[in-house]
């Protein structure tokens, strides 16, 4: 009898396997990422209404210059292969190691060679979106780390995961034209 977890893999939306401890670029497909992230709720589902990681990613990307939009869109793509684990838990249990392995493989797959400055710019956009989401979607942020000023507009989440998935793929298509 074969151990069901032998090889440390999961089955993904497209039907393939993803080896989360030792992923390869051949296991990563944008369709799997878009589908999974459109069905995953931010903040481990502790929002007032459903708000997907895919929508969050598109909103972050919209804050960035064109040359970084694809990076913004894929900045949480590793969550397609892992749960959306809140930052404090990732730190406590050392889960950033697995996330980094997956993140690096995704960057290689999509040709995202980034400088430290690029990553810092994306992090600022991510934190601005975090502040906006916290204001608009969470019941409280008491005890959270200091957040930047949120955006002026109010987030009204798109709860139709099929539309969000399609929008994510369209966004990818527009900003990935240089990828082979």
Buried (B, 14 or more C-beta within 10 A) or exposed (E): EEEEEEEEBEEBBEEBBBBBEEBEEEBBBBBBBBBBBBBBBBBEEEBEEBBBBBBBBBBBBEBBEEEBBBBBBBBBBBBBBBEBBEEEEBEEEEBEEBBEBBBEBBBBBBEBEEEEEBEEBBEBBBBBBBBBBBBBBBEEEEEEEEBEEBBEEEBEBBEEBEEBBEBBBEBBEEBBEEEE
